Amino acid sequence: MAASSSQQWNDRAEKLHRRLERLREADNDDPLLLKASVTLQSLKDACSKETQNCNGLPCLRLYSQAILDITCYEENRLVDEEFANGDSLQKVRELIQIITEPESLAEENNASKQRFLLDLDVKECLHWRRGALLYMYCHTVGERENWNLSDQRIFHQCLRDGVYYLLKMLKTRSPIQLNDEVSFQDLNTATLLAKGIFSDVHVLALMYCGEMCFWALSYCSDVPPGSDSETHSKILNFKEVGEKVLDTYVSVCEGPLSGQGWSTDNAKKILEFLKTR
């Protein structure tokens, strides 16, 4: 089976190691890169102990963690540079492709006789990182161009993909339904879990998703529905999605998270706009 071949895991680790070394030439002491280096060495050690096959799931976990650390460093650089270089969109797409690889490898294995699944926290992180990267790119470029977008079609595709990944992140875990066997003494915690909100990142994902829906409807009006490349099979209804995620955002921020620093002002303004579309 391809994904559990010791040699193929070694090849993946070597390819990622070469990318890591190029980055360390400019920033050798960065904690993320140092951590990724240790993780890649652990992956190589795991594979070297096997002559034919190494255990796919531990290797996938190590490989996923190394990818997340390396790409996090690269994403931070892009954000710090405000996506100013002419090849910034190309770099964003490249990073998204790299971050997608663990998910693709898991799916490849699950289609064969051996099944293993990515940990839920890793799956959430993979979805979140892709969606948040596209959010930061769109926000930065949109603000720089005063939302007079030079290429609405490409921008629309970025928004669509970003919303798609954030929705996948929000749906990775099922909401916890309270019943006689599942109960919480803290009513606020119970309310959040019942709505599928498991962390502050989930709350932020709701707002990011709502903003991206707003940008798509406000600044990409010249892009007809369904004109994007078929990255995802279903046409996204930005109005419907935006209303749903922002209604949830407002309800949790003014409910169980009230007084914890979450502002709903912008969310309410966007909701007013969406409800009149």
C-alpha positions as CSV (number, residue, x, y, z in Angstrom):
1,M,0.0,0.0,0.0
2,A,1.5,3.3,-1.1
3,A,1.0,5.5,1.9
4,S,2.5,2.9,4.3
5,S,5.7,2.2,2.3
6,S,8.7,2.9,4.4
7,Q,10.6,4.2,1.4
8,Q,7.8,6.5,0.4
9,W,7.5,8.0,3.9
10,N,11.3,8.6,3.8
11,D,11.0,10.3,0.4
12,R,8.2,12.6,1.8
13,A,10.3,13.4,4.8
14,E,13.4,14.2,2.7
15,K,11.4,16.5,0.4
16,L,10.0,18.3,3.4
17,H,13.4,18.4,5.0
18,R,14.8,20.2,1.9
19,R,12.1,22.8,2.2
20,L,12.9,23.2,5.9
21,E,16.6,23.6,5.3
22,R,16.0,26.4,2.7
23,L,13.9,28.2,5.3
24,R,16.5,27.7,8.1
25,E,19.2,29.3,5.9
26,A,17.5,32.6,6.7
27,D,16.1,31.9,10.2
28,N,18.0,29.0,11.7
29,D,16.8,29.5,15.3
30,D,13.1,29.9,14.7
31,P,11.2,27.7,17.2
32,L,8.7,26.4,14.6
33,L,11.5,25.3,12.3
34,L,13.5,23.7,15.1
35,K,10.4,21.8,16.2
36,A,9.7,20.7,12.6
37,S,13.3,19.5,12.3
38,V,12.9,17.3,15.4
39,T,9.6,15.9,14.1
40,L,11.1,15.0,10.7
41,Q,13.9,13.2,12.4
42,S,11.4,11.2,14.4
43,L,9.7,10.3,11.2
44,K,12.9,9.2,9.6
45,D,13.8,7.1,12.7
46,A,10.4,5.4,12.6
47,C,10.8,4.4,9.0
48,S,14.4,3.3,9.3
49,K,13.3,0.6,11.8
50,E,11.2,-1.1,9.2
51,T,12.5,-2.9,6.1
52,Q,9.3,-2.9,4.2
53,N,6.4,-1.2,5.9
54,C,6.2,1.2,8.7
55,N,3.0,1.9,10.7
56,G,1.1,4.4,8.6
57,L,-0.8,6.2,11.3
58,P,2.1,7.3,13.5
59,C,4.0,8.3,10.4
60,L,1.1,10.3,9.1
61,R,0.8,12.1,12.5
62,L,4.5,13.0,12.5
63,Y,4.3,14.1,8.9
64,S,1.2,16.2,9.5
65,Q,2.8,17.9,12.5
66,A,5.9,18.8,10.5
67,I,3.8,20.2,7.7
68,L,1.8,22.3,10.1
69,D,4.9,23.8,11.8
70,I,6.8,24.5,8.5
71,T,3.8,26.1,6.8
72,C,2.9,28.1,9.9
73,Y,6.3,29.7,9.7
74,E,5.8,30.5,6.0
75,E,2.3,31.8,6.6
76,N,3.6,34.1,9.3
77,R,6.2,35.5,6.9
78,L,3.5,36.2,4.2
79,V,1.3,38.0,6.8
80,D,4.2,40.0,8.1
81,E,5.1,41.0,4.5
82,E,1.4,41.8,3.9
83,F,1.3,39.6,0.8
84,A,3.1,42.4,-1.0
85,N,5.2,40.4,-3.4
86,G,3.8,39.7,-6.9
87,D,4.0,35.9,-6.3
88,S,2.1,36.0,-2.9
89,L,-1.0,34.4,-4.3
90,Q,1.1,31.6,-5.9
91,K,2.7,31.1,-2.5
92,V,-0.7,30.9,-0.8
93,R,-1.9,28.3,-3.2
94,E,1.4,26.3,-2.8
95,L,1.0,26.3,1.0
96,I,-2.7,25.2,0.7
97,Q,-1.6,22.3,-1.5
98,I,1.0,21.3,1.0
99,I,-1.4,21.5,4.0
100,T,-3.9,19.4,2.0
101,E,-1.4,16.5,1.6
102,P,-2.1,14.8,5.0
103,E,-5.8,14.8,4.3
104,S,-5.2,13.3,0.8
105,L,-2.9,10.6,2.2
106,A,-5.5,9.6,4.8
107,E,-8.2,9.4,2.1
108,E,-5.8,7.3,0.0
109,N,-5.4,4.8,2.8
110,N,-9.1,4.7,3.6
111,A,-9.8,3.8,0.0
112,S,-7.6,0.7,0.5
113,K,-7.8,-2.3,2.8
114,Q,-6.2,-0.5,5.7
115,R,-8.1,2.3,7.4
116,F,-6.8,5.0,9.6
117,L,-8.1,8.5,10.4
118,L,-6.4,11.7,11.2
119,D,-7.0,12.9,14.8
120,L,-9.8,15.3,15.0
121,D,-7.6,18.1,16.3
122,V,-5.3,17.6,13.3
123,K,-8.2,17.6,10.9
124,E,-9.6,20.8,12.4
125,C,-6.2,22.4,12.3
126,L,-5.7,21.5,8.6
127,H,-9.1,23.0,7.7
128,W,-8.6,26.1,9.9
129,R,-5.1,26.9,8.6
130,R,-6.2,26.8,5.0
131,G,-9.4,28.9,5.6
132,A,-7.6,31.4,7.9
133,L,-4.7,31.8,5.3
134,L,-7.2,32.7,2.6
135,Y,-9.0,35.0,5.0
136,M,-5.8,36.9,5.8
137,Y,-4.9,37.1,2.1
138,C,-8.3,38.4,1.1
139,H,-8.5,40.9,4.0
140,T,-5.0,42.2,3.3
141,V,-5.3,42.5,-0.4
142,G,-8.9,43.9,-0.3
143,E,-7.9,46.6,2.2
144,R,-4.8,47.5,0.1
145,E,-6.9,47.9,-3.0
146,N,-9.7,49.7,-1.2
147,W,-11.9,46.8,-2.3
148,N,-11.6,48.0,-5.9
149,L,-10.5,44.6,-6.8
150,S,-8.2,44.2,-9.9
151,D,-9.4,40.6,-10.5
152,Q,-12.8,39.8,-9.0
153,R,-12.9,36.3,-10.3
154,I,-9.7,35.2,-8.6
155,F,-10.7,37.0,-5.4
156,H,-14.1,35.3,-5.5
157,Q,-12.5,31.9,-5.8
158,C,-10.2,32.6,-2.8
159,L,-13.3,33.6,-0.8
160,R,-15.2,30.6,-1.9
161,D,-12.4,28.2,-1.0
162,G,-11.8,30.0,2.3
163,V,-15.4,29.7,3.4
164,Y,-15.4,26.0,2.3
165,Y,-12.4,25.2,4.5
166,L,-13.8,27.1,7.5
167,L,-17.1,25.3,7.2
168,K,-15.3,22.0,7.1
169,M,-13.4,23.0,10.3
170,L,-16.6,23.9,12.0
171,K,-18.2,20.6,11.0
172,T,-15.3,18.4,12.0
173,R,-16.7,17.6,15.4
174,S,-20.4,16.9,16.0
175,P,-22.2,19.1,18.5
176,I,-22.7,17.4,21.8
177,Q,-26.4,16.8,22.4
178,L,-27.3,16.9,26.1
179,N,-29.4,14.1,27.5
180,D,-29.8,12.0,30.6
181,E,-26.4,10.5,30.0
182,V,-24.6,13.7,29.1
183,S,-24.8,16.7,31.3
184,F,-22.7,19.7,32.4
185,Q,-22.9,21.6,35.6
186,D,-21.8,24.7,33.7
187,L,-24.7,25.8,31.5
188,N,-22.6,28.1,29.4
189,T,-20.2,25.3,28.5
190,A,-23.2,23.0,27.7
191,T,-24.7,25.7,25.4
192,L,-21.4,26.1,23.5
193,L,-20.8,22.4,23.0
194,A,-24.4,21.9,21.8
195,K,-23.7,24.5,19.1
196,G,-20.5,22.9,18.1
197,I,-18.3,25.5,19.6
198,F,-15.3,23.8,21.2
199,S,-12.7,26.6,21.3
200,D,-12.1,30.3,20.7
201,V,-10.8,29.3,17.2
202,H,-14.3,28.0,16.4
203,V,-15.8,31.4,17.4
204,L,-13.2,33.2,15.2
205,A,-14.0,30.8,12.3
206,L,-17.6,31.8,12.5
207,M,-16.7,35.5,12.2
208,Y,-14.1,34.9,9.5
209,C,-16.6,32.9,7.5
210,G,-19.3,35.6,7.8
211,E,-16.9,38.4,6.7
212,M,-15.8,36.4,3.7
213,C,-19.4,35.9,2.6
214,F,-20.0,39.6,3.0
215,W,-16.9,40.4,0.9
216,A,-18.0,38.0,-1.9
217,L,-21.5,39.6,-2.1
218,S,-20.2,43.2,-1.7
219,Y,-17.1,43.3,-3.9
220,C,-17.4,40.4,-6.3
221,S,-20.8,41.3,-7.8
222,D,-19.5,41.0,-11.4
223,V,-18.7,37.3,-10.9
224,P,-21.7,35.1,-11.9
225,P,-22.7,32.2,-9.7
226,G,-21.0,28.9,-10.6
227,S,-18.2,30.6,-12.6
228,D,-15.4,29.5,-10.3
229,S,-13.3,26.5,-11.1
230,E,-14.8,23.3,-9.8
231,T,-12.7,23.1,-6.6
232,H,-15.8,22.0,-4.7
233,S,-18.8,20.4,-6.2
234,K,-21.6,22.5,-4.7
235,I,-22.2,26.2,-5.5
236,L,-21.9,28.2,-2.3
237,N,-24.7,30.4,-1.2
238,F,-22.9,33.2,0.5
239,K,-26.0,34.9,1.8
240,E,-27.4,31.7,3.4
241,V,-24.0,30.6,4.9
242,G,-23.2,34.1,6.1
243,E,-26.5,34.5,7.9
244,K,-26.2,31.1,9.6
245,V,-22.6,31.5,10.9
246,L,-23.1,35.1,12.0
247,D,-26.4,34.3,13.8
248,T,-24.5,31.6,15.7
249,Y,-21.6,34.0,16.4
250,V,-23.9,36.7,17.8
251,S,-25.9,34.2,19.9
252,V,-22.8,32.7,21.5
253,C,-20.9,36.0,22.0
254,E,-23.9,37.7,23.6
255,G,-24.9,34.5,25.4
256,P,-22.4,32.1,27.0
257,L,-19.4,34.2,26.0
258,S,-20.9,37.5,27.1
259,G,-18.3,39.7,28.9
260,Q,-15.3,37.8,27.5
261,G,-14.2,40.4,25.0
262,W,-16.0,39.2,21.8
263,S,-17.5,42.2,19.9
264,T,-20.7,41.6,17.8
265,D,-20.9,45.1,16.2
266,N,-19.5,44.2,12.9
267,A,-21.3,40.9,12.8
268,K,-24.7,42.7,13.3
269,K,-23.9,45.2,10.5
270,I,-23.1,42.4,8.1
271,L,-26.3,40.5,9.1
272,E,-28.3,43.6,8.4
273,F,-26.7,43.7,4.9
274,L,-27.2,40.0,4.3
275,K,-30.9,40.0,5.4
276,T,-31.7,42.7,2.8
277,R,-30.1,40.8,-0.1
